[in-house]
Amino acid sequence: MIGAKTVPMFRPTRLLAFGALAVIGLLYWKPLHTYTHTRSVLQRREAEVSKLQAQHQQLQTRIASVGSGDALVREARRLGLVKPGEQLFIVRGIAAWRKGH
């Protein structure tokens, strides 16, 4: 091709436009990164809340099933709770003692 003028691939205006896009991209990176991190933390917390709500419901059901009176006292004793003023004693090796006697 005679007389064809070759245009440089990287004209100053193209470089300026590319540089502007790069700067805009860098300015958007931090907020986007923060947003995705916060969203993942929120999802984990929501899962934890759901788990705790299910556990709360199970405990409410358990309280309702235990009722009151003797059944409640037995359940409290099984959990190791004592009445105010009582002293807790932990006795170990009862099974071995029963075998021996």
Rosetta blueprint (number, residue, H / E / L):
1 M L
2 I L
3 G L
4 A L
5 K L
6 T L
7 V L
8 P L
9 M L
10 F L
11 R L
12 P H
13 T H
14 R H
15 L H
16 L H
17 A H
18 F H
19 G H
20 A H
21 L H
22 A H
23 V H
24 I H
25 G H
26 L H
27 L H
28 Y H
29 W H
30 K H
31 P H
32 L H
33 H H
34 T H
35 Y H
36 T H
37 H H
38 T H
39 R H
40 S H
41 V H
42 L H
43 Q H
44 R H
45 R H
46 E H
47 A H
48 E H
49 V H
50 S H
51 K H
52 L H
53 Q H
54 A H
55 Q H
56 H H
57 Q H
58 Q H
59 L H
60 Q H
61 T H
62 R H
63 I H
64 A H
65 S H
66 V H
67 G L
68 S L
69 G L
70 D H
71 A H
72 L H
73 V H
74 R H
75 E H
76 A H
77 R H
78 R H
79 L L
80 G L
81 L L
82 V L
83 K L
84 P L
85 G L
86 E L
87 Q L
88 L L
89 F L
90 I L
91 V L
92 R L
93 G L
94 I H
95 A H
96 A H
97 W H
98 R H
99 K H
100 G H
101 H L
